[in-house]
Amino acid sequence: MRLLVVIPSFYGSSGEAVNERQLTVALAKKVEAVYVLTLVGPKEYACGHESLPRNIKVLGLPFPRLPILKFILAIPYLAMISILGLLLVKSGLVDAVYVRNSLFSLGLIGFKSLAKVMLVKIPAIAEEEFRNGLIKTFLKLIFEASDRLVIKRAGRIAVASRQFAEELARIRGIRPLKNPIVLSAGINNAIFRAIRQDIGRNAEKRKKNVIGFIGTLAWWQGIDILVKAISKLKDRYSRLMLYIIGDGEMRRRIEDLCKAEGVSYVITGFLPHLEALKKMTILDVLAVPSRRNPATEFNIPIKILEAWAIGIPVIATDHPVFREMFTDGEDLLLCKPDPDDLASKIKLLLDDPKLRHKLSRRGPFLAEKFDYDILATRVLNALKELSKGERI
């Protein structure tokens, strides 16, 4: 099988880019060739360019990530992606198509024969990541229309969880999705078997109680909640430190808040993926107090899978996806997205070494279920089923 993979971000250090890049690598191990169409920001290539299998061919379109230009250039860039994708398909180089994000499938899905061999992942209710009311209202019209069209025409739909499939159908006002496949974030467990050996050998970890976060510093991540929670504990634990691996639009605000609250902190900025994972080994706890909205409640962030794979205890907001799939106090600790409750869960872990040890040992077993090899097989099985008897 030869695949066309269309994704907004392939290089770079964001969770989306890391996840899709690694899934593509896993797919390439099982097929003849993979052609990738993606947008590439000015800093992303250097952050995410890792050795790729020879059968992956990436066509990256240079794309400015500045917010205003993103909206202005969206239509011409989507048109270019559609044209290039069609050229690859019509030249006979591609048998099936995987697309992340319904917007990126619009030009391709207009062709009936092509739509039948397309698997489109709808990862979230996209407009929920925006706070500005006017922009959010405008984007909702676009995202809602594209989601509905894709659900109607695509051969198969992929979603992050079973709960999200139900929420997507409810919010978009459609019937239940027909036979969606669950395609959560994933990890390459082989990488983590080596990384786990670094735990306990880091001098900084021995000097501090390190509470960490990894990812993009966006408002919905709840990093401000984490800062305030640590502030409530700093007098009890004199060696308590917040360690943030990442960067983003909230960085200045988080730095100012840490200084105002008297919280000892480090913000590394964006790092190449493997370097970021090695930095994670100094963490005693990963805290993910994300705010509740449809963009967060039904997705398992890659950062949590990575922490589990390393053996780091996790505290996360008690979103429905965690409530249904995991056990509070056995797999992770669940909290309300407010400083008091989060502080109480951090205190519980720091004061109870047996609980820390139990969660640490449990994590790698949980992570094994999300290996990219499993996810890639799921994608290919769906695409093979679609391509039976179909000619593009």
C-alpha positions, -999 to +999 in steps of 0.1 A: +000+000+000+011+036-008-003+063+015-008+100+012-007+116+047-020+152+049-013+169+083-011+206+094+022+201+112+048+174+107+080+190+120+082+210+152+079+202+189+041+206+195+022+176+207+003+174+174+035+175+153+053+149+175+023+126+175+016+127+137+053+125+128+058+093+149+025+078+137+037+084+101+070+067+108+051+037+123+029+036+092+060+037+069+073+005+085+042-014+072+037+000+037+056+005+005+057+044+005+043+074+024+039+108+009+035+136+034+019+170+027+023+195+055+029+231+065+063+241+079+068+271+101+102+290+101+114+273+133+098+239+131+121+221+107+151+225+130+131+214+161+115+183+146+138+170+118+148+135+128+160+107+107+131+094+087+127+061+068+136+063+032+101+055+020+088+087+036+087+116+012+078+150+027+066+179+007+066+208+032+050+242+023+067+271+041+040+287+062+042+317+087+026+308+120+018+344+129-019+344+140-031+371+115-013+357+085-025+322+094-061+333+087-052+354+056-033+326+040-055+297+050-075+295+018-047+297-007-026+272+013-055+247+015-060+251-022-023+243-028-025+212-006-056+200-025-039+204-059-007+187-048-026+159-032-047+154-063-016+153-085-001+126-063-033+106-063-040+109-101-004+100-109-010+066-094+015+070-066-012+067-038-037+040-029-053+056+002-053+088+022-050+097+059-058+133+069-056+150+102-082+178+105-113+180+084-103+214+069-072+198+053-094+172+036-118+196+019-102+199-016-096+161-018-130+149-004-149+166-032-138+136-055-162+107-047-137+079-056-110+095-035-133+102-006-141+065-003-105+057+005-100+085+029-096+082+067-100+116+083-092+123+119-112+149+137-091+154+168-111+180+187-139+206+186-115+230+170-131+263+178-129+256+216-092+264+215-100+301+209-110+326+235-120+356+214-158+355+210-159+371+176-131+349+161-146+318+178-180+324+164-166+329+129-144+298+131-172+277+145-191+282+112-161+270+092-152+241+114-188+230+118-193+229+080-161+211+073-167+185+100-202+178+088-190+175+052-162+151+061-185+129+083-209+127+054-184+119+026-152+103+040-148+066+039-140+065+077-136+089+105-111+087+133-116+102+167-095+105+199-119+085+221-153+069+221-166+097+243-154+123+218-173+106+190-205+110+210-197+147+218-188+155+182-221+141+170-240+161+197-222+194+191-223+192+153-260+182+155-257+150+135-266+113+140-241+091+158-209+086+137-209+055+116-182+031+128-155+056+138-121+042+147-104+053+179-071+069+172-057+085+203-023+100+208+005+074+209+041+068+218+071+048+207+077+026+237+111+014+225+124+050+231+113+050+267+129+018+277+163+035+273+151+068+288+138+051+320+174+042+328+182+079+333+157+083+362+174+087+395+208+096+380+200+133+376+216+156+403+189+182+399+162+157+408+180+148+440+181+184+451+145+194+445+109+183+447+102+189+410+066+194+398+065+196+360+046+204+329+054+198+292+038+213+262+026+245+246+018+273+271-018+280+261-046+293+282-065+260+282-036+241+296-041+255+331-005+263+339-016+294+359-036+270+381-004+249+386+016+280+396-010+290+422-011+254+435+026+253+440+025+287+457+002+272+483+028+245+490+061+264+489+062+271+526+057+234+534+083+222+509+113+245+508+128+226+478+097+227+457+102+238+421+081+241+390+098+228+358+081+237+325+093+221+293+078+241+265+069+276+254+040+296+240+019+327+241+014+325+279+051+324+288+054+360+299+023+358+319+034+325+336+068+340+344+052+371+359+029+350+380+057+328+393+076+359+404+045+374+420+037+341+439+073+335+449+075+302+430+109+288+420+106+279+383+124+269+351+110+273+316+131+256+290+115+269+259+107+245+230+132+216+227+137+188+202+115+159+212+141+135+225+158+163+244+125+172+260+119+136+270+153+134+287+145+166+306+113+149+319+134+124+339+140+150+366+103+153+374+088+138+405+052+146+393+037+157+360+007+179+365-019+186+337-047+207+352-063+216+319-095+236+319-127+218+310-139+223+274-147+200+245-111+204+233-097+188+265-123+166+281-122+138+255-085+136+246-056+119+263-026+143+258+006+128+245+024+143+275+006+120+299+014+089+278+051+100+278+051+105+316+036+071+321+062+055+298+090+071+318+074+061+351+064+096+363+033+098+385+006+119+368-020+143+382-047+154+357-080+171+356-109+146+360-120+148+324-146+121+313-120+103+291-099+096+322-129+087+344-140+060+319-106+046+309-085+047+340-088+043+378-082+073+401-056+065+427-044+034+407-034+047+373-031+085+381-046+111+404-075+131+392-081+167+404-105+196+399-089+224+377-085+247+407-054+255+428-067+241+461-076+207+449-044+204+427-023+215+457-039+187+478-031+161+452+005+173+449+009+172+487-006+136+487+020+124+463+050+142+479+040+129+514+033+093+503+063+075+487+043+043+485+017+059+463+044+076+442+061+042+437+028+025+428+019+051+402+054+051+388+054+013+384+020+013+368+027+039+342+048+019+317+021-009+316-005+017+307+018+033+281+023-001+263-014+000+252-008+032+232+022+021+212+023+036+176+027+001+162-008-007+175-023+026+162-006+022+128-021-013+124-055+002+133-052+029+106-040+005+079-067-021+086-093+006+081-077+019+049-073-016+035-109-023+041-118+010+023-096+003-007-110-031-014-126-029-048-120+009-051-098+026-077-088+062-072 
